[in-house]
Amino acid sequence: MQLRRVVITGLGALTPIGNTVSEFWNGLANGVSGAAPITKFDATKFRTKFACEVKNFDPEQFLDRKEARRMDPFTQYAMVVAEEAIQDSGMDLATIDVDRAGVIWGSGIGGLRSFQDEVSGFAVGDGTPRFSPFFITKMIADLSAGYISIRYGFRGPSYVTVSACASATNAIVDSFNYIRMGKMDIAITGGSEAAVTEAGIGGFNAMKALSERNDSPETASRPYDKDRDGFVLGEGAGCLILEEYEHAKARGAKIYAELVGGGMSSDAYHITAPHPEGLGAHNVMRNALSDAGLKPEDIDYINTHGTSTPLGDPQEILAIQKMFGEHAYKINISSTKSMTGHLLGAAGAVEAVASVLAIQHQTVPPTINHFTDDEGLDSGLNFTFNKAQQRKIDIVLSNTFGFGGHNCSIIFKKI
């Protein structure tokens, strides 16, 4: 089978450091931290009292009031970034073949706020089941894709992938494969998450996964720093319009970059901890390179998973060094989670947008909040600490890894 080429023709972003693509890039390029004390609930009694929240967001600026009330925040976020990406793509919905356009989305948790609120309300009642008729449709993850497909009338494949923090990247890879195999021409793809809730913070605190640096929230996400103490929970969404290359050219679309490869692997090791030798991370990057028909020395920049956890960061770096050998010292490495926090199932989408923008602007976003070198990490590697760096960027690899040992990598190329 002759595989077709796949390009990115539209972008959307709603993040803790910017509510549009341009605001997001400005935050990335200037090393802005999105972490601050939690405003969505009283976190006084929680061990972690801060997060990377979306700021100044009013869903009724984008959605009808009645419609917005029927959606969990994670779906509201999805709708907003999908609209931005569609508008950015310049697509004329009246002229495309909607039977060959689909929506493949990612979310690790889905409607956590809706689930929490409904169950809490039942628990304090007298046992009478007074649930909202919209409870289930607000909670289940697939409704994000469902709402988007209904809004734009896309009748191709429509579903949501769930693979913890790799969810959005899996959605992007699925979309990529459908298009290049000739089963779709266009995909709205990405991911959204809204887990900054009592259950979200409390649950991750119980796992001891979150940073507890309450005295300095803005510096708490510090990937590759010696004193990192866990990730900072983030929320938001990212969206990409993927399109078959000839289809995009025929309608005169602007093209940001080409998606040239995707890889997947499993650690098959532990439910939360990464493989101690970085085996799954190594394999997924190898698989992505093989899929793209590229050599290790072709990569210019790696947007790492880099969550700021004691175990995860060194294992990913070990895998990079094994995969890239001497070329690892010529690659820029950075973790944009140092600014956005960890958006869980939406992380891969937001970081895919960051990767595409890095190519567009020929600039590597920084890993902020670096204060102390970790002697366990090779100081000869370029972690792009604290300040963005301009350089020639032709090819970017983006990694996302999830609880359960799910690994996914994608590769973008300048066109």
PyMOL commands that set and color helices and strands:
alter all, ss='L'
color gray80, all
select helices_A, chain A and resi 21-29+59-61+65-69+73-89+98-100+112-123+135-139+143-152+164-180+198-206+217-219+245-250+279-292+296-298+312-330+337-340+344-361
alter helices_A, ss='H'
color red, helices_A
select strands_A, chain A and resi 6-14+36-37+50-51+101-106+158-161+186-193+236-244+257-266+301-303+332-334+363-364+389-390+395-402+406-413
alter strands_A, ss='S'
color yellow, strands_A
deselect
rebuild
show_as cartoon
